[in-house]
């Protein structure tokens, strides 16, 4: 029986779907850095599931233990009961990730998605401090459930909640007023001033690079200053590392180079290594004061994800090889994107991001990034946009991409930029 995939989706799936509108093809297979449609045409993937697939599609080294686990009739779903797969993941994460970095966190499995991890983080900081408000930052994105939306800046996404989003204070992110204005002075002043109207918050939540907010990146000095303000005002610090973590910016955690130690860290997306749903909320031991069952979820015992996550950590984080490769390839991306920006001055391109999380903000038109994405898709590439008005072309290739595929992708972006400029009549 042959089915028309696009027609069935059009007739039966909710209109809330979005990526299928940007990439209107029916996909069937994927391997490495390419996705194939039902006609067998391959697309170079510079989206990677919004950084879910840092190690590529159907990585054979991760597939092997997954299939062995399934073939052995091992337990798949176990809520938060003890399982061998969970214990092995916990041991591996502690041994390869936390211990070498001098970090001490209890690992909570809040549910299988990033917004679950953020909701757990918001709840625990409020429980620890007894205070309600959480500081977040302009252009932040932390998830689509109500608590996460309350600390998200995007007006369109916030509107979808359908009710007032409260118990948050929004402060200007690093560089919000330009490179010469330290926005932390403003935040610190409001917290110091008893007449500012800003009640003492429970915590601040921040992304080191704003994945959905336009790829603005905080400097190390700004992050260090934020941590100092949190300590000075008896606030906890949450780092949302869902899109920026798992090596996307170079180190496993995006905050490592700043030398800070958040009280709570949220991790998801590529933590399973294979694209299986999985999320973690890392909490300093002194703040792990939950009552048993006070935060739970049906699918927090996803043993298949534990299996692939453990193997991904062993493969890619037993040493610093991947980190060095991300730094090297990130520099290639930066240099080539700068060359593209210089080549097309009418586009008014400015670089954003860090590591292998890079982008170009096109100042000439908010439509340009989306049009480049459309042209790139016609040229055999999947690449998305970022920012409150989708004004940033966002590159998230798998971290394991080789130089030939990386350069092919950058050439497609170059060609697609020229086509988009012509299509929009810019310059």
C-alpha positions as CSV (number, residue, x, y, z in Angstrom):
1,X,0.0,0.0,0.0
2,X,1.4,3.4,-1.1
3,X,0.4,6.4,1.0
4,X,0.7,10.1,0.3
5,X,2.6,11.2,3.4
6,X,2.1,14.9,2.9
7,X,-1.6,14.6,2.2
8,X,-2.2,12.4,5.3
9,X,-0.3,14.9,7.5
10,X,-2.2,17.8,6.0
11,X,-5.6,16.2,6.7
12,X,-4.9,14.7,10.1
13,X,-2.2,16.5,12.0
14,X,-2.9,19.7,14.0
15,X,-2.1,23.0,12.2
16,X,0.4,23.7,15.0
17,X,3.0,21.8,13.1
18,X,5.8,24.1,12.0
19,X,9.0,22.6,10.6
20,X,7.1,20.6,7.9
21,X,6.1,24.0,6.5
22,X,9.8,25.1,6.3
23,X,11.0,21.8,4.9
24,X,8.0,20.5,2.9
25,X,9.2,17.1,2.0
26,X,8.4,13.6,3.4
27,X,11.6,12.1,4.9
28,X,12.2,8.4,5.3
29,X,15.9,7.7,6.1
30,X,18.8,9.4,7.7
31,X,22.5,8.5,8.1
32,X,25.4,10.6,9.5
33,X,25.0,14.2,8.3
34,X,22.3,13.5,5.7
35,X,18.5,13.1,5.6
36,X,16.8,11.4,2.7
37,X,13.3,12.0,1.4
38,X,11.0,9.3,0.1
39,X,12.4,9.8,-3.4
40,X,15.9,9.1,-2.1
41,X,17.2,12.6,-2.4
42,X,19.7,13.5,0.3
43,X,19.8,16.7,2.2
44,X,22.9,17.9,4.1
45,X,21.6,18.5,7.7
46,X,22.8,21.7,9.3
47,X,19.8,21.6,11.7
48,X,20.5,18.4,13.5
49,X,17.2,18.3,15.3
50,X,18.0,21.7,16.9
51,X,21.1,20.2,18.3
52,X,19.6,16.8,19.3
53,X,21.8,15.0,16.8
54,X,25.3,16.2,17.8
55,X,26.7,12.8,16.9
56,X,24.8,12.4,13.6
57,X,21.8,10.4,12.5
58,X,21.7,6.6,13.3
59,X,25.3,6.6,14.6
60,X,26.3,2.9,14.2
61,X,28.4,2.9,17.4
62,X,25.2,4.0,19.3
63,X,22.8,1.8,17.3
64,X,24.7,-1.4,18.2
65,X,24.2,-1.3,22.0
66,X,20.6,-0.1,21.5
67,X,19.8,-3.1,19.3
68,X,21.6,-5.5,21.6
69,X,19.6,-4.1,24.6
70,X,16.3,-4.6,22.7
71,X,17.2,-8.0,21.5
72,X,17.9,-9.1,25.0
73,X,14.4,-8.2,26.2
74,X,15.8,-5.8,28.7
75,X,13.5,-3.5,30.5
76,X,12.5,-0.4,28.4
77,X,10.1,1.5,30.7
78,X,10.6,1.6,34.5
79,X,9.4,5.0,35.8
80,X,12.1,5.8,38.4
81,X,12.6,2.3,39.6
82,X,16.1,0.9,39.7
83,X,17.5,-0.5,36.5
84,X,20.9,-1.6,35.3
85,X,20.8,0.8,32.4
86,X,20.1,3.8,34.7
87,X,22.9,2.9,37.1
88,X,25.4,2.4,34.3
89,X,24.5,5.8,32.8
90,X,24.7,7.5,36.2
91,X,28.1,6.0,36.9
92,X,29.4,7.0,33.5
93,X,28.1,10.5,33.7
94,X,29.7,11.0,37.1
95,X,33.0,9.4,36.1
96,X,33.5,11.1,32.7
97,X,31.6,14.4,33.0
98,X,31.3,15.6,36.5
99,X,34.3,14.3,38.3
100,X,37.0,15.5,35.8
101,X,35.4,19.0,35.9
102,X,35.3,19.2,39.7
103,X,31.5,19.4,39.6
104,X,29.2,17.8,42.2
105,X,25.6,17.4,41.2
106,X,22.8,15.1,42.0
107,X,21.2,13.9,38.8
108,X,17.4,14.2,38.5
109,X,15.4,12.6,35.6
110,X,12.5,15.1,35.4
111,X,10.8,13.8,32.2
112,X,12.0,13.3,28.7
113,X,12.2,16.8,27.3
114,X,14.0,20.1,27.9
115,X,11.0,22.0,29.2
116,X,10.5,19.2,31.8
117,X,14.1,19.9,33.0
118,X,13.4,23.6,33.2
119,X,10.2,23.2,35.1
120,X,12.0,21.0,37.7
121,X,14.8,23.6,38.0
122,X,12.3,26.4,38.6
123,X,10.4,24.4,41.2
124,X,13.5,23.4,43.1
125,X,15.0,26.9,43.3
126,X,11.7,28.2,44.7
127,X,11.5,25.4,47.1
128,X,15.0,26.0,48.4
129,X,14.7,29.7,48.8
130,X,11.1,30.1,49.7
131,X,10.8,32.9,47.1
132,X,8.8,33.0,43.9
133,X,10.3,35.2,41.2
134,X,13.0,34.1,38.8
135,X,15.1,36.5,36.8
136,X,15.4,35.7,33.1
137,X,16.9,37.6,30.2
138,X,15.7,39.4,27.0
139,X,15.4,37.0,24.0
140,X,15.7,33.9,26.3
141,X,14.0,30.7,25.4
142,X,13.5,28.0,28.0
143,X,10.6,25.9,26.8
144,X,6.9,25.8,25.9
145,X,5.2,24.7,29.1
146,X,3.8,27.5,31.3
147,X,6.6,27.8,33.8
148,X,9.2,27.7,31.1
149,X,7.3,30.2,29.0
150,X,7.2,32.6,32.0
151,X,11.0,32.9,31.7
152,X,11.0,33.0,27.9
153,X,11.2,36.4,26.1
154,X,9.6,35.6,22.7
155,X,6.3,37.4,22.5
156,X,4.8,35.0,20.0
157,X,5.6,32.0,22.0
158,X,4.4,33.6,25.3
159,X,1.1,34.5,23.7
160,X,0.4,30.9,23.1
161,X,0.1,30.2,26.8
162,X,-3.3,31.9,26.9
163,X,-2.9,33.2,30.4
164,X,-0.8,35.7,32.2
165,X,2.8,34.5,32.7
166,X,4.0,35.6,36.1
167,X,6.6,35.2,38.8
168,X,9.5,36.3,36.6
169,X,11.5,39.4,36.0
170,X,13.1,40.0,32.6
171,X,16.5,41.7,32.6
172,X,18.7,42.8,29.6
173,X,21.1,40.0,28.3
174,X,24.8,40.5,27.7
175,X,25.2,43.1,24.9
176,X,21.5,44.0,24.7
177,X,22.3,47.7,24.6
178,X,25.5,47.2,22.6
179,X,29.0,46.2,23.5
180,X,29.8,49.2,25.6
181,X,27.0,48.8,28.1
182,X,27.4,46.3,31.0
183,X,23.8,45.2,31.6
184,X,24.7,43.6,34.9
185,X,25.1,47.1,36.4
186,X,21.4,47.7,35.7
187,X,20.4,44.4,37.2
188,X,22.5,44.8,40.3
189,X,21.2,48.3,40.9
190,X,17.6,47.1,40.7
191,X,18.3,44.3,43.2
192,X,20.1,46.7,45.6
193,X,17.5,49.5,45.4
194,X,14.6,48.8,47.9
195,X,12.5,51.2,45.8
196,X,13.0,49.5,42.5
197,X,9.9,47.4,42.7
198,X,12.0,44.2,42.1
199,X,11.4,41.7,44.9
200,X,14.3,39.5,45.9
201,X,14.2,36.6,43.4
202,X,14.8,32.9,44.0
203,X,17.2,32.6,41.1
204,X,18.4,33.7,37.7
205,X,18.2,31.5,34.7
206,X,20.5,32.0,31.7
207,X,21.7,30.5,28.4
208,X,25.4,31.0,27.6
209,X,24.4,31.2,23.9
210,X,20.7,32.1,23.2
211,X,19.8,29.2,20.9
212,X,16.3,30.4,19.8
213,X,16.8,34.0,20.7
214,X,19.2,34.9,17.9
215,X,22.6,33.3,18.9
216,X,23.7,36.1,21.2
217,X,26.6,34.8,23.3
218,X,27.4,36.0,26.8
219,X,31.1,36.8,27.5
220,X,32.9,34.9,30.2
221,X,33.2,38.2,32.2
222,X,29.5,38.7,32.1
223,X,28.8,35.2,33.2
224,X,31.3,35.6,36.1
225,X,29.6,38.8,37.1
226,X,26.2,37.2,37.0
227,X,27.3,34.5,39.3
228,X,28.8,37.1,41.7
229,X,25.5,39.0,41.7
230,X,23.6,35.8,42.5
231,X,25.9,35.0,45.4
232,X,25.8,38.6,46.7
233,X,22.0,38.7,46.7
234,X,21.4,35.1,48.0
235,X,20.0,33.9,44.7
236,X,20.6,30.6,43.0
237,X,22.0,30.4,39.4
238,X,20.4,28.1,36.8
239,X,22.2,27.6,33.5
240,X,20.0,26.2,30.7
241,X,22.4,24.1,28.8
242,X,19.8,22.2,26.8
243,X,20.8,23.4,23.3
244,X,24.3,24.7,24.1
245,X,25.5,21.7,26.0
246,X,26.8,18.2,25.0
247,X,29.7,19.9,23.3
248,X,27.9,22.2,21.0
249,X,30.1,25.2,22.0
250,X,33.2,23.1,22.5
251,X,33.3,21.9,26.1
252,X,30.7,19.5,27.3
253,X,29.0,22.3,29.3
254,X,28.8,25.7,27.7
255,X,29.7,27.5,31.0
256,X,33.0,25.6,31.6
257,X,35.3,28.3,30.0
258,X,33.8,31.0,32.2
259,X,34.8,29.0,35.3
260,X,31.4,29.3,37.0
261,X,29.5,26.6,39.0
262,X,25.8,27.0,38.6
263,X,23.5,25.7,41.4
264,X,21.2,24.0,38.8
265,X,21.9,22.9,35.2
266,X,19.4,21.7,32.7
267,X,20.5,19.2,30.1
268,X,18.6,17.5,27.2
269,X,18.6,17.4,23.4
270,X,21.8,15.4,22.6
271,X,22.3,13.8,26.0
272,X,20.9,10.5,24.7
273,X,23.2,10.7,21.8
274,X,20.8,9.0,19.4
275,X,17.8,11.3,19.3
276,X,15.9,9.5,22.0
277,X,13.9,11.7,24.4
278,X,15.9,12.3,27.6
279,X,16.5,15.2,30.0
280,X,18.4,15.9,33.2
281,X,18.2,18.5,35.9
282,X,21.5,18.7,37.7
283,X,21.2,20.0,41.3
284,X,23.9,20.7,43.8
285,X,23.6,18.2,46.7
286,X,22.7,20.8,49.3
287,X,19.7,21.9,47.2
288,X,18.4,18.4,46.5
289,X,15.6,18.7,49.1
290,X,12.7,17.2,47.2
291,X,10.2,15.0,49.0
292,X,10.0,11.6,47.2
293,X,7.6,11.9,44.3
294,X,7.3,15.7,44.6
295,X,8.3,16.0,41.0
296,X,7.8,13.0,38.7
297,X,6.9,11.9,35.2
298,X,5.8,8.8,33.4
299,X,8.7,8.6,31.0
300,X,11.6,9.6,33.2
301,X,12.9,6.0,33.2
302,X,13.7,5.7,29.5
303,X,16.2,2.9,29.6
304,X,16.8,2.9,25.8
305,X,18.1,6.5,26.2
306,X,20.3,5.5,29.1
307,X,21.9,2.9,27.0
308,X,22.8,5.2,24.1
309,X,23.7,8.1,26.4
310,X,26.2,5.9,28.2
311,X,27.8,4.8,25.0
312,X,27.9,8.4,23.6
313,X,29.8,9.6,26.7
314,X,32.3,6.7,26.4
315,X,32.9,7.4,22.7
316,X,33.1,11.1,22.7
317,X,33.9,12.3,26.2
318,X,36.6,10.0,27.5
319,X,39.1,12.6,26.4
320,X,39.2,16.1,24.9
321,X,39.4,15.0,21.2
322,X,35.8,16.0,20.3
323,X,36.2,19.3,22.1
324,X,39.3,20.2,20.1
325,X,37.5,19.2,16.9
326,X,34.5,21.4,17.7
327,X,36.9,24.3,18.4
328,X,38.7,23.7,15.1
329,X,35.6,23.3,13.0
330,X,33.9,26.1,14.8
331,X,36.8,28.4,13.7
332,X,36.3,27.2,10.1
333,X,32.7,28.1,10.3
334,X,33.5,31.5,11.8
335,X,36.0,32.3,9.1
336,X,33.8,31.2,6.2
337,X,30.7,33.0,7.5
338,X,32.8,36.1,7.9
339,X,33.9,35.7,4.3
340,X,30.3,35.4,3.2
341,X,29.3,38.4,5.2
342,X,32.1,40.4,3.6
343,X,31.2,39.1,0.1
344,X,27.7,40.4,0.3
345,X,27.9,43.8,2.0
346,X,24.3,44.7,0.9
347,X,23.0,41.9,3.3
348,X,24.6,43.7,6.3
349,X,25.6,40.4,7.8
350,X,27.0,40.2,11.4
351,X,28.3,37.0,13.0
352,X,26.7,35.4,16.1
353,X,27.3,32.4,18.2
354,X,30.2,30.2,19.5
355,X,31.8,26.9,18.7
356,X,29.7,24.9,16.2
357,X,26.6,27.0,17.1
358,X,27.1,29.9,14.6
359,X,25.0,32.2,12.6
360,X,24.7,35.4,10.5
361,X,22.3,38.2,11.5
362,X,21.3,39.9,8.3
363,X,20.6,43.6,9.0
364,X,19.3,44.4,5.5
365,X,16.0,42.5,6.0
366,X,14.3,40.3,8.5
367,X,13.2,38.2,5.6
368,X,16.7,37.4,4.3
369,X,17.6,34.6,6.7
370,X,14.3,32.8,6.0
371,X,14.8,33.2,2.3
372,X,18.4,31.9,2.5
373,X,17.0,28.9,4.4
374,X,14.4,28.3,1.6
375,X,17.1,28.6,-1.1
376,X,19.4,26.3,0.8
377,X,16.6,23.7,1.0
378,X,16.2,23.9,-2.8
379,X,20.0,23.4,-3.0
380,X,19.9,20.3,-0.8
381,X,20.4,21.6,2.7
382,X,18.3,21.7,5.9
383,X,19.1,24.9,7.9
384,X,16.9,26.9,10.2
385,X,16.6,30.5,11.5
386,X,16.7,32.0,14.9
387,X,15.7,35.2,16.7
388,X,12.3,36.8,17.6
389,X,11.8,37.8,14.0
390,X,13.8,34.9,12.4
391,X,16.5,37.3,11.4
392,X,19.5,35.0,12.0
393,X,20.6,32.1,9.8
394,X,21.5,29.4,12.3
395,X,24.1,26.7,11.7
396,X,23.9,23.5,13.9
397,X,25.7,20.8,11.9
398,X,26.4,17.5,13.7
399,X,29.6,17.8,15.7
400,X,31.0,14.7,13.9
401,X,30.8,16.3,10.4
402,X,33.9,15.9,8.4
403,X,35.7,18.8,6.7
404,X,34.4,17.9,3.2
405,X,30.8,18.0,4.2
406,X,31.3,21.1,6.4
407,X,32.8,22.9,3.4
408,X,30.1,21.7,1.1
409,X,27.5,23.1,3.5
410,X,29.3,26.5,3.8
411,X,29.4,26.6,-0.1
412,X,25.7,26.0,-0.2
413,X,25.1,28.8,2.3
414,X,27.2,31.1,0.1
415,X,25.3,30.3,-3.0
416,X,21.9,30.5,-1.3
417,X,22.8,33.9,0.2
418,X,23.4,35.2,-3.3
419,X,20.1,33.7,-4.6
420,X,18.2,35.1,-1.6
421,X,19.6,38.6,-2.1
422,X,18.6,38.5,-5.8
423,X,15.1,37.1,-5.0
424,X,14.4,39.9,-2.5
425,X,16.0,42.6,-4.6
426,X,18.5,43.7,-1.9
427,X,21.2,46.0,-3.0
